[in-house]
Amino acid sequence: MSYALSLDYDAHVPALRRILQTSEKTQWRVGDVDWARDVGRGDYGRILEWQGANRSSLVRQLSAKKQEQLARQFVAFDFSQILHGEQVAMMLASQLVSCVDDLDAKIYASVQARDEARHVEAVRKLVGRVGPIYPIGPVLKQTFEQLINCRLWAKQVLGLQLFLEGRALLSFRQHLLFVDDPVFREVVRNIELDESQHVAFGVQYIARGLEEMSAEEREELIQYGVWLDRNIWKMTRSEEYRAVFAECDLDFDEFEAGIPPASYLRPSLTISRNSAKSVDQMHDQFHRWFYGALNRVGLGEVIERRLGRPVRPDELAKGADDLPWV
């Protein structure tokens, strides 16, 4: 990584100053959450509907108590991956403090590092309410290693603020459709406030890095964006959920054998019509917003290479209003 000392203390980046002011108003404390509140019976059971697990004859034969245990492990697994991501985000934000040029950007990166530390603590507690911390998935680990070891800070901002933070927002909002635990919902909504500001920072600031790049560096960034968009939507493979079933003393192979073909982890085929519509709408809405953000910051080539053709206006969201849950 490069390192830059900013000696211009009078210069300001107006967009970043606005985000900093918003951040000051929305700070929250992990200690203010009522962690002593018990997890209610049935607070997590509907997750099986989203995951498609209830299509398996094995799961349908389980008692309500055992189904709830399995549902909690699905959430523990998913949020273990988020926990690993929050730690990486904390590390990356601390690196950005050193290498961005503008003082306002350094200040905001330090604020984000503190936010991510709070998220690590809060998500660790969330996972601890329902299960163990599961190991990191191989695709996610590869993604994190690429970011931590990259030499371009703009590449880190693209991978962290636009891809991973934005993808986390989508995952949070989809989980909120199916989890009724008040503590879980409070913490996730608090984290959403922070993450939406981190995404805004990425959108506002990455263009400054693009202006300073050589043609070779820009090409590296575009290729990386294409790789991320190809892989980030399926960061977890079904086989990785084997650990979830082992935690519940259930046979994963028997579970898979009891599922009709091509239905495992396919929300559009397994959840109720209204829930499926909400999940699909969120995914489509987010993807259009994400492509719109790439286009606004000057990385439209990522979209064109990903699609194999010029992007159409209807495939791009116009602004933040097209992502209302943020």
Order of alpha helices (4+ residues) and beta strands (2+ residues): alpha-alpha-alpha-alpha-alpha-alpha-alpha-alpha-alpha-alpha-alpha-alpha-alpha-alpha-alpha
